[in-house]
Amino acid sequence: MFLFNGGRMLVRCRAHHPPEIPTHNDLNRIAPIDTVIRIGTLEATACFAAELSELTAPSGWSWHSLRQLFDELPHAELEAAGRAAQLLHWHNTHRYCGRCGRPTEDSFVVRSRVCPECSHQSFPRISPAIIVAVIRENRILLARGPHFRPGVFSVLAGFVDPGESLETAVHREVREEVGIEIERVRYFGSQSWPFPDSLMTAFFADHAGGDLSIDGTEIIEANWFTVGQLPSLPSRASISRALIDRFVEQHPDEC
Ligand SMILES: [Zn+2]
């Protein structure tokens, strides 16, 4: 059972163990529970997400943000926790019909909220975003946003606009944020990013022309780095780090 309160998740932390998710047996000590949503199975066990109205964590348990748990939870638990967080967020923000304002109800056919008055139907929302590592010969473009931890640089990222393809969004974001043109955009992989409902799609691209000119708003510092000069990097659990690690693997002589 994935229990949340105000975006934070309940886990038990013990030395030398990954954080533990509460099981049904733990639940008689944890109450009361508001919204409960079935989210699927984890290792053949049915899993649920719920919002807990009581903020005081039971003895031995504590509240942690998903970001805090990102490097600590095993992959399967992290994926299920992200799904739980996204579905709860969607449920909590679609209690009323966006067209006529009446309270919505769960559909029994597909996962959606349906308005009993006007039949308007809302599906779980996923917001696609792109993330791109631009390469110039043996260097990678890394940048800092205004909310990054001090000293940390990462690859460029941004949301896909309505009407855009992923590739169009990659070209536009790079042009807007650092003022350069790119070519040979190639798909790398994707990652669900439940803050609150993004799907990160990651690409490599090559520098095609222009010098760095940062926008000063979304990007406050940007530079080209060789493998030997890399600054502090994002969490190992993020796909942005996977892009940078792949770049490092491709330049073994410069470590
Ligand atoms: Zn309605």
Boltz pocket constraint, residues with backbone or C-beta under 6 A from the ligand:
constraints:
  - pocket:
      binder: B
      contacts: [[A, 97], [A, 98], [A, 99], [A, 100], [A, 101], [A, 102], [A, 115], [A, 116], [A, 117], [A, 118], [A, 119], [A, 120]]
      max_distance: 6.0
